[in-house]
Amino acid sequence: METQDQADFLKRHGCDVAQGYLYAKPMNIEQIADRFFNRDGTESLPGDDPIPSDV
């Protein structure tokens, strides 16, 4: 997903899960680990970096 229009279209049609440039650029493994895991290896989800609720 790249644009807000695409997100709006899918949301109107019942899709509540998406990925793409609208939310984040591609990441290498180190960036993924930094974003989704704490230093002790535990998950930092949910709530630490929420997806916008209006999408």
Backbone as JSON Lines, residues from 0, in Angstrom:
{"i":0,"aa":"M","n":[0.84,-1.15,0.0],"ca":[0.0,0.0,0.0],"c":[0.89,1.22,0.0]}
{"i":1,"aa":"E","n":[0.58,2.16,-0.89],"ca":[1.45,3.32,-1.01],"c":[0.76,4.65,-0.75]}
{"i":2,"aa":"T","n":[-0.55,4.7,-0.87],"ca":[-1.24,5.98,-0.72],"c":[-2.4,5.88,0.28]}
{"i":3,"aa":"Q","n":[-2.79,7.02,0.8],"ca":[-3.93,7.05,1.71],"c":[-5.21,6.66,0.97]}
{"i":4,"aa":"D","n":[-5.31,7.02,-0.31],"ca":[-6.48,6.62,-1.1],"c":[-6.62,5.1,-1.16]}
{"i":5,"aa":"Q","n":[-5.5,4.41,-1.34],"ca":[-5.54,2.94,-1.35],"c":[-5.99,2.4,0.01]}
{"i":6,"aa":"A","n":[-5.47,2.98,1.07],"ca":[-5.86,2.55,2.42],"c":[-7.35,2.78,2.65]}
{"i":7,"aa":"D","n":[-7.83,3.93,2.23],"ca":[-9.25,4.25,2.41],"c":[-10.12,3.27,1.63]}
{"i":8,"aa":"F","n":[-9.75,2.96,0.41],"ca":[-10.5,2.02,-0.42],"c":[-10.59,0.65,0.26]}
{"i":9,"aa":"L","n":[-9.45,0.13,0.7],"ca":[-9.45,-1.18,1.33],"c":[-10.25,-1.18,2.64]}
{"i":10,"aa":"K","n":[-10.12,-0.12,3.42],"ca":[-10.87,-0.01,4.67],"c":[-12.37,-0.03,4.4]}
{"i":11,"aa":"R","n":[-12.81,0.69,3.37],"ca":[-14.23,0.72,3.01],"c":[-14.73,-0.67,2.59]}
{"i":12,"aa":"H","n":[-13.82,-1.5,2.1],"ca":[-14.2,-2.83,1.64],"c":[-13.87,-3.93,2.66]}
{"i":13,"aa":"G","n":[-13.7,-3.52,3.91],"ca":[-13.56,-4.49,4.99],"c":[-12.16,-4.99,5.28]}
{"i":14,"aa":"C","n":[-11.17,-4.45,4.62],"ca":[-9.79,-4.88,4.86],"c":[-9.21,-4.05,6.01]}
{"i":15,"aa":"D","n":[-8.78,-4.72,7.07],"ca":[-8.21,-3.99,8.2],"c":[-6.75,-4.35,8.46]}
{"i":16,"aa":"V","n":[-6.12,-5.03,7.49],"ca":[-4.71,-5.37,7.6],"c":[-4.03,-4.99,6.29]}
{"i":17,"aa":"A","n":[-2.89,-4.31,6.39],"ca":[-2.18,-3.9,5.18],"c":[-0.72,-3.67,5.5]}
{"i":18,"aa":"Q","n":[0.09,-3.62,4.46],"ca":[1.5,-3.28,4.62],"c":[1.91,-2.44,3.42]}
{"i":19,"aa":"G","n":[3.03,-1.77,3.54],"ca":[3.54,-1.01,2.41],"c":[4.18,0.3,2.81]}
{"i":20,"aa":"Y","n":[4.58,1.06,1.8],"ca":[5.29,2.32,2.01],"c":[4.49,3.33,2.81]}
{"i":21,"aa":"L","n":[3.17,3.24,2.78],"ca":[2.37,4.18,3.57],"c":[2.7,4.07,5.05]}
{"i":22,"aa":"Y","n":[3.04,2.88,5.49],"ca":[3.32,2.64,6.91],"c":[4.8,2.61,7.24]}
{"i":23,"aa":"A","n":[5.61,2.03,6.36],"ca":[7.05,1.94,6.62],"c":[7.77,1.53,5.34]}
{"i":24,"aa":"K","n":[8.98,2.03,5.2],"ca":[9.83,1.63,4.08],"c":[10.42,0.25,4.37]}
{"i":25,"aa":"P","n":[10.88,-0.46,3.35],"ca":[11.52,-1.76,3.59],"c":[12.65,-1.63,4.61]}
{"i":26,"aa":"M","n":[12.79,-2.66,5.44],"ca":[13.81,-2.66,6.5],"c":[14.69,-3.89,6.38]}
{"i":27,"aa":"N","n":[15.97,-3.71,6.78],"ca":[16.84,-4.88,6.87],"c":[16.61,-5.54,8.22]}
{"i":28,"aa":"I","n":[17.22,-6.67,8.44],"ca":[16.95,-7.46,9.65],"c":[17.27,-6.7,10.93]}
{"i":29,"aa":"E","n":[18.32,-5.88,10.92],"ca":[18.66,-5.12,12.11],"c":[17.59,-4.07,12.41]}
{"i":30,"aa":"Q","n":[17.07,-3.43,11.38],"ca":[16.02,-2.43,11.58],"c":[14.73,-3.08,12.09]}
{"i":31,"aa":"I","n":[14.42,-4.27,11.58],"ca":[13.24,-4.99,12.05],"c":[13.39,-5.33,13.53]}
{"i":32,"aa":"A","n":[14.55,-5.85,13.9],"ca":[14.79,-6.2,15.3],"c":[14.69,-4.97,16.19]}
{"i":33,"aa":"D","n":[15.27,-3.84,15.76],"ca":[15.2,-2.62,16.55],"c":[13.77,-2.13,16.71]}
{"i":34,"aa":"R","n":[12.98,-2.28,15.66],"ca":[11.62,-1.76,15.71],"c":[10.66,-2.65,16.51]}
{"i":35,"aa":"F","n":[10.81,-3.96,16.41],"ca":[9.82,-4.86,16.97],"c":[10.25,-5.63,18.21]}
{"i":36,"aa":"F","n":[11.5,-5.5,18.61],"ca":[11.96,-6.23,19.8],"c":[12.74,-5.31,20.73]}
{"i":37,"aa":"N","n":[12.58,-5.55,22.02],"ca":[13.36,-4.83,23.03],"c":[14.76,-5.42,23.08]}
{"i":38,"aa":"R","n":[15.64,-4.77,23.74],"ca":[17.03,-5.24,23.82],"c":[17.14,-6.61,24.5]}
{"i":39,"aa":"D","n":[16.18,-6.94,25.35],"ca":[16.23,-8.24,26.03],"c":[15.58,-9.35,25.21]}
{"i":40,"aa":"G","n":[15.15,-9.03,23.97],"ca":[14.58,-10.04,23.09],"c":[13.07,-10.18,23.18]}
{"i":41,"aa":"T","n":[12.44,-9.49,24.12],"ca":[10.99,-9.56,24.22],"c":[10.36,-8.65,23.17]}
{"i":42,"aa":"E","n":[9.15,-9.02,22.74],"ca":[8.45,-8.21,21.74],"c":[8.1,-6.86,22.32]}
{"i":43,"aa":"S","n":[8.19,-5.82,21.49],"ca":[7.81,-4.49,21.91],"c":[6.41,-4.13,21.42]}
{"i":44,"aa":"L","n":[5.68,-5.11,20.93],"ca":[4.32,-4.9,20.45],"c":[3.33,-5.39,21.49]}
{"i":45,"aa":"P","n":[2.1,-5.01,21.52],"ca":[1.52,-3.92,20.76],"c":[1.66,-2.61,21.51]}
{"i":46,"aa":"G","n":[1.38,-1.53,20.84],"ca":[1.29,-0.23,21.48],"c":[2.54,0.61,21.47]}
{"i":47,"aa":"D","n":[3.71,0.03,21.27],"ca":[4.92,0.84,21.29],"c":[5.06,1.7,20.03]}
{"i":48,"aa":"D","n":[4.55,1.21,18.91],"ca":[4.65,1.92,17.64],"c":[3.35,1.63,16.86]}
{"i":49,"aa":"P","n":[2.24,2.19,17.32],"ca":[0.95,1.8,16.77],"c":[0.75,2.22,15.32]}
{"i":50,"aa":"I","n":[-0.04,1.41,14.6],"ca":[-0.48,1.78,13.26],"c":[-1.59,2.8,13.41]}
{"i":51,"aa":"P","n":[-1.61,3.83,12.58],"ca":[-2.65,4.85,12.72],"c":[-4.04,4.25,12.71]}
{"i":52,"aa":"S","n":[-4.9,4.68,13.63],"ca":[-6.24,4.11,13.74],"c":[-7.17,4.58,12.64]}
{"i":53,"aa":"D","n":[-6.8,5.67,11.96],"ca":[-7.68,6.19,10.91],"c":[-7.48,5.51,9.57]}
{"i":54,"aa":"V","n":[-6.62,4.5,9.51],"ca":[-6.36,3.8,8.24],"c":[-7.13,2.5,8.22]}
